[in-house]
Amino acid sequence: MKSLLALLSLVALPVLAAEPTLYGRYEYIAVPEIGGEVLKAKMDTGALTASLSAKDIETFTRDGEDWVRFRLATKDASNKVYEHKVARISKIKTRSEEDEDEKDVVEPTKRPVIDLELCLGNVKRTVEVNLTDRSSFNYPLLIGAKALREFGAAVNPARRFTADKPDC
């Protein structure tokens, strides 16, 4: 009987999951593989993947594998060219206007996705990041839901820059 009670008490206990770290809607993120740049990032739970602002994006083949070369498209970026192995090509659906009608869906755009090491606060993770020109946006790096999960992050939209500068 004692063992049955012990077993029942184990079943009744809630599963303890690691609590997520709470970040603000905007955070500083270091990108060690891209010259150690520290970028302002928007933490966007509505986006699936992360996006990095890049220009002159050109895919090519090296040793039978797909690679991409690009320059950062940020306000203070150098003109340095970066090359990275392509993890996959993503198809991003965009809408021509705010209207939710399916007829307004534009043909999906294809973007190269790379595995990139990012540092948020004192946490370093490798996440999938698609490359696209975000120079018309205020934040050159968008962190989507997949990357937020990798960081074990929750977002409080009322807060900003809670993790301070990256320290990985």
Contacts in CASP RR format, 6 or more apart in sequence:
PFRMAT RR
TARGET T0000
AUTHOR 0000-0000-0000
METHOD contacts of the structure
MODEL  1
MKSLLALLSLVALPVLAAEPTLYGRYEYIAVPEIGGEVLKAKMDTGALTA
SLSAKDIETFTRDGEDWVRFRLATKDASNKVYEHKVARISKIKTRSEEDE
DEKDVVEPTKRPVIDLELCLGNVKRTVEVNLTDRSSFNYPLLIGAKALRE
FGAAVNPARRFTADKPDC
18 152 0 8 1.000
20 152 0 8 1.000
20 153 0 8 1.000
20 154 0 8 1.000
21 123 0 8 1.000
21 151 0 8 1.000
21 152 0 8 1.000
21 153 0 8 1.000
21 154 0 8 1.000
22 153 0 8 1.000
22 154 0 8 1.000
22 155 0 8 1.000
22 156 0 8 1.000
22 159 0 8 1.000
22 162 0 8 1.000
23 43 0 8 1.000
23 120 0 8 1.000
23 151 0 8 1.000
23 153 0 8 1.000
23 154 0 8 1.000
23 155 0 8 1.000
23 156 0 8 1.000
23 159 0 8 1.000
23 162 0 8 1.000
23 163 0 8 1.000
24 43 0 8 1.000
24 155 0 8 1.000
24 156 0 8 1.000
24 157 0 8 1.000
24 158 0 8 1.000
24 159 0 8 1.000
24 160 0 8 1.000
24 161 0 8 1.000
24 162 0 8 1.000
24 163 0 8 1.000
25 42 0 8 1.000
25 43 0 8 1.000
25 155 0 8 1.000
25 156 0 8 1.000
25 157 0 8 1.000
25 158 0 8 1.000
25 159 0 8 1.000
25 160 0 8 1.000
26 40 0 8 1.000
26 41 0 8 1.000
26 42 0 8 1.000
26 43 0 8 1.000
26 139 0 8 1.000
26 160 0 8 1.000
26 161 0 8 1.000
27 40 0 8 1.000
27 41 0 8 1.000
27 43 0 8 1.000
27 120 0 8 1.000
27 121 0 8 1.000
27 143 0 8 1.000
27 161 0 8 1.000
27 162 0 8 1.000
27 163 0 8 1.000
28 38 0 8 1.000
28 39 0 8 1.000
28 40 0 8 1.000
28 41 0 8 1.000
28 121 0 8 1.000
28 161 0 8 1.000
28 163 0 8 1.000
28 164 0 8 1.000
28 165 0 8 1.000
28 166 0 8 1.000
29 38 0 8 1.000
29 39 0 8 1.000
29 41 0 8 1.000
29 118 0 8 1.000
29 119 0 8 1.000
29 120 0 8 1.000
29 141 0 8 1.000
29 143 0 8 1.000
29 166 0 8 1.000
30 36 0 8 1.000
30 37 0 8 1.000
30 38 0 8 1.000
30 39 0 8 1.000
30 118 0 8 1.000
30 119 0 8 1.000
30 165 0 8 1.000
30 166 0 8 1.000
30 168 0 8 1.000
31 37 0 8 1.000
31 38 0 8 1.000
31 39 0 8 1.000
31 52 0 8 1.000
31 116 0 8 1.000
31 117 0 8 1.000
31 118 0 8 1.000
31 119 0 8 1.000
31 141 0 8 1.000
32 117 0 8 1.000
32 119 0 8 1.000
32 124 0 8 1.000
32 168 0 8 1.000
33 82 0 8 1.000
33 84 0 8 1.000
33 116 0 8 1.000
33 117 0 8 1.000
34 52 0 8 1.000
34 72 0 8 1.000
34 82 0 8 1.000
34 116 0 8 1.000
35 80 0 8 1.000
37 72 0 8 1.000
37 74 0 8 1.000
37 77 0 8 1.000
38 165 0 8 1.000
38 166 0 8 1.000
39 74 0 8 1.000
39 139 0 8 1.000
39 140 0 8 1.000
39 141 0 8 1.000
40 138 0 8 1.000
40 139 0 8 1.000
40 140 0 8 1.000
40 141 0 8 1.000
41 120 0 8 1.000
41 139 0 8 1.000
41 140 0 8 1.000
41 141 0 8 1.000
41 142 0 8 1.000
41 143 0 8 1.000
42 137 0 8 1.000
42 138 0 8 1.000
42 139 0 8 1.000
42 141 0 8 1.000
42 142 0 8 1.000
42 143 0 8 1.000
43 143 0 8 1.000
43 144 0 8 1.000
43 148 0 8 1.000
43 153 0 8 1.000
43 155 0 8 1.000
44 142 0 8 1.000
44 143 0 8 1.000
44 144 0 8 1.000
44 145 0 8 1.000
45 144 0 8 1.000
45 145 0 8 1.000
45 148 0 8 1.000
45 155 0 8 1.000
46 144 0 8 1.000
46 145 0 8 1.000
47 142 0 8 1.000
47 144 0 8 1.000
47 145 0 8 1.000
48 144 0 8 1.000
48 145 0 8 1.000
48 146 0 8 1.000
49 90 0 8 1.000
49 113 0 8 1.000
49 128 0 8 1.000
49 129 0 8 1.000
49 130 0 8 1.000
49 144 0 8 1.000
49 146 0 8 1.000
49 147 0 8 1.000
50 116 0 8 1.000
50 118 0 8 1.000
50 127 0 8 1.000
50 128 0 8 1.000
50 129 0 8 1.000
50 130 0 8 1.000
50 141 0 8 1.000
50 142 0 8 1.000
50 143 0 8 1.000
50 144 0 8 1.000
50 146 0 8 1.000
50 147 0 8 1.000
51 111 0 8 1.000
51 129 0 8 1.000
51 130 0 8 1.000
51 131 0 8 1.000
51 132 0 8 1.000
51 134 0 8 1.000
51 141 0 8 1.000
51 142 0 8 1.000
52 72 0 8 1.000
52 116 0 8 1.000
52 129 0 8 1.000
52 130 0 8 1.000
52 131 0 8 1.000
52 132 0 8 1.000
52 134 0 8 1.000
52 140 0 8 1.000
52 141 0 8 1.000
53 72 0 8 1.000
53 73 0 8 1.000
53 74 0 8 1.000
53 132 0 8 1.000
53 133 0 8 1.000
53 134 0 8 1.000
53 135 0 8 1.000
53 137 0 8 1.000
53 140 0 8 1.000
53 141 0 8 1.000
54 70 0 8 1.000
54 71 0 8 1.000
54 72 0 8 1.000
54 73 0 8 1.000
54 131 0 8 1.000
54 132 0 8 1.000
54 133 0 8 1.000
55 70 0 8 1.000
55 71 0 8 1.000
55 72 0 8 1.000
55 73 0 8 1.000
55 133 0 8 1.000
55 135 0 8 1.000
56 69 0 8 1.000
56 70 0 8 1.000
56 71 0 8 1.000
56 81 0 8 1.000
57 68 0 8 1.000
57 69 0 8 1.000
57 70 0 8 1.000
57 112 0 8 1.000
57 131 0 8 1.000
57 132 0 8 1.000
57 133 0 8 1.000
58 68 0 8 1.000
58 69 0 8 1.000
58 70 0 8 1.000
59 66 0 8 1.000
59 67 0 8 1.000
59 68 0 8 1.000
59 86 0 8 1.000
59 112 0 8 1.000
60 66 0 8 1.000
60 67 0 8 1.000
60 68 0 8 1.000
60 69 0 8 1.000
61 67 0 8 1.000
65 85 0 8 1.000
65 86 0 8 1.000
66 85 0 8 1.000
66 86 0 8 1.000
66 89 0 8 1.000
66 112 0 8 1.000
67 83 0 8 1.000
67 84 0 8 1.000
67 85 0 8 1.000
67 86 0 8 1.000
68 83 0 8 1.000
68 84 0 8 1.000
68 86 0 8 1.000
68 112 0 8 1.000
68 114 0 8 1.000
68 131 0 8 1.000
69 81 0 8 1.000
69 82 0 8 1.000
69 83 0 8 1.000
70 81 0 8 1.000
70 82 0 8 1.000
70 84 0 8 1.000
70 131 0 8 1.000
71 77 0 8 1.000
71 79 0 8 1.000
71 80 0 8 1.000
71 81 0 8 1.000
71 82 0 8 1.000
72 78 0 8 1.000
72 80 0 8 1.000
72 82 0 8 1.000
72 140 0 8 1.000
73 133 0 8 1.000
73 134 0 8 1.000
73 135 0 8 1.000
73 140 0 8 1.000
74 135 0 8 1.000
74 140 0 8 1.000
75 140 0 8 1.000
84 114 0 8 1.000
84 116 0 8 1.000
85 114 0 8 1.000
85 115 0 8 1.000
86 112 0 8 1.000
86 113 0 8 1.000
86 114 0 8 1.000
87 113 0 8 1.000
87 114 0 8 1.000
87 115 0 8 1.000
87 128 0 8 1.000
88 113 0 8 1.000
88 128 0 8 1.000
89 110 0 8 1.000
89 111 0 8 1.000
89 112 0 8 1.000
89 113 0 8 1.000
90 110 0 8 1.000
90 111 0 8 1.000
90 112 0 8 1.000
90 113 0 8 1.000
90 130 0 8 1.000
91 108 0 8 1.000
91 109 0 8 1.000
91 110 0 8 1.000
92 108 0 8 1.000
92 109 0 8 1.000
92 110 0 8 1.000
92 111 0 8 1.000
92 130 0 8 1.000
92 132 0 8 1.000
93 105 0 8 1.000
93 106 0 8 1.000
93 108 0 8 1.000
94 105 0 8 1.000
94 106 0 8 1.000
94 108 0 8 1.000
94 109 0 8 1.000
95 104 0 8 1.000
95 105 0 8 1.000
95 106 0 8 1.000
96 104 0 8 1.000
96 105 0 8 1.000
96 106 0 8 1.000
97 104 0 8 1.000
109 132 0 8 1.000
111 130 0 8 1.000
111 131 0 8 1.000
111 132 0 8 1.000
112 130 0 8 1.000
112 131 0 8 1.000
113 128 0 8 1.000
113 129 0 8 1.000
113 130 0 8 1.000
113 131 0 8 1.000
114 128 0 8 1.000
114 129 0 8 1.000
114 131 0 8 1.000
115 126 0 8 1.000
115 127 0 8 1.000
115 128 0 8 1.000
115 129 0 8 1.000
116 126 0 8 1.000
116 127 0 8 1.000
116 128 0 8 1.000
116 129 0 8 1.000
117 124 0 8 1.000
117 125 0 8 1.000
117 126 0 8 1.000
118 124 0 8 1.000
118 125 0 8 1.000
118 126 0 8 1.000
118 127 0 8 1.000
118 129 0 8 1.000
118 143 0 8 1.000
118 147 0 8 1.000
119 166 0 8 1.000
119 167 0 8 1.000
119 168 0 8 1.000
120 143 0 8 1.000
120 151 0 8 1.000
120 153 0 8 1.000
120 163 0 8 1.000
120 166 0 8 1.000
121 163 0 8 1.000
121 164 0 8 1.000
121 165 0 8 1.000
121 166 0 8 1.000
121 167 0 8 1.000
121 168 0 8 1.000
122 166 0 8 1.000
122 167 0 8 1.000
122 168 0 8 1.000
123 151 0 8 1.000
123 168 0 8 1.000
124 168 0 8 1.000
125 147 0 8 1.000
125 150 0 8 1.000
125 151 0 8 1.000
126 150 0 8 1.000
127 146 0 8 1.000
127 147 0 8 1.000
127 150 0 8 1.000
128 146 0 8 1.000
128 147 0 8 1.000
129 147 0 8 1.000
134 140 0 8 1.000
134 141 0 8 1.000
134 142 0 8 1.000
143 151 0 8 1.000
143 153 0 8 1.000
148 154 0 8 1.000
148 155 0 8 1.000
156 162 0 8 1.000
END
